[in-house]
Amino acid sequence: SRFSKFLEKYGVRVQFSVFEIQNSNRVLNIVLNTIERKFKNRFDAGDSIYIFKVSHKETIRYGSATLIDNDLIII
């Protein structure tokens, strides 16, 4: 719950466990550093956190996703 609320400060929840953060590398570094410092030790063997950096050159979008024109970071 705390981790979800933390991620919602920087992006939007796309699905229950999928967050999309569109921002600068500086913000991404803040997110990564906070995960390392504050949350990493709280994750147990059942938790999985994936961070994907996706660029427009690698992404095909349909529907409302076509309105997004910035780099895409999915957490």
N, C-alpha and C positions, 0 to 999 in steps of 0.2 A: 504494500500500500504506500509506504513512504517513498519507495523507489519509483513507483508510477507517478506519484505527485511531483517528484523531482523532475522526471522527464517531461511532464506536462508543462513545466515552466519554460522549457526550451522548444517544444514542438507540439504536435497534435497526435492523439491516439487514432491510428488508422483502423486497427482491430484491437481485440482485447489485449493482446501481448505484443502489438506492433506499434512503434512510435515513429513518426517522421519528423525530422528536424531539418529545417532549411535555414542555414545560417553560415557564418564565416568559420574559418579554421580556428579563430580565437575562441569562439563559443564551443566548438567541438572539443578543443583542448580543456576548457573549463569542465565540460561534461565528463571527459575521460579522467581528468585529475580528481574530480569529486567521486567518481565511481571507485577509483583506486584507493582514495583516502578514506571515504566514508562508508561505502557499501560492499566492497570486495570481500571483506572478512565475514559479512553477514550472509553471503550466498552459501547454500549447502549443495550437496552432490546432486540434488534434483533440479537445481536452477541452471539455466543456460542463457547466456547473454551473448548476442551476436551484434556486431557493428559493421555495417556495410557502407562503404562510400560509393555512391553511384553518380556518374556524370550523365549529361544529356546525350552524349555520343553513344552511350551504352543502353539507353532506356527508350522503350516504346511505350507510349501512354495512350489511353482511350478514355472517353467520358470526361468527368471533371478533372481528372489528372492532367489533361492537356493544358489546363489553365496555369499549371505550375511551370515557371520558366527559370527558376534558380537551381543551383546544384541541389541534389537530393541526398540526405544522409538518413538512413533507416536504422533505427535502434530498437 
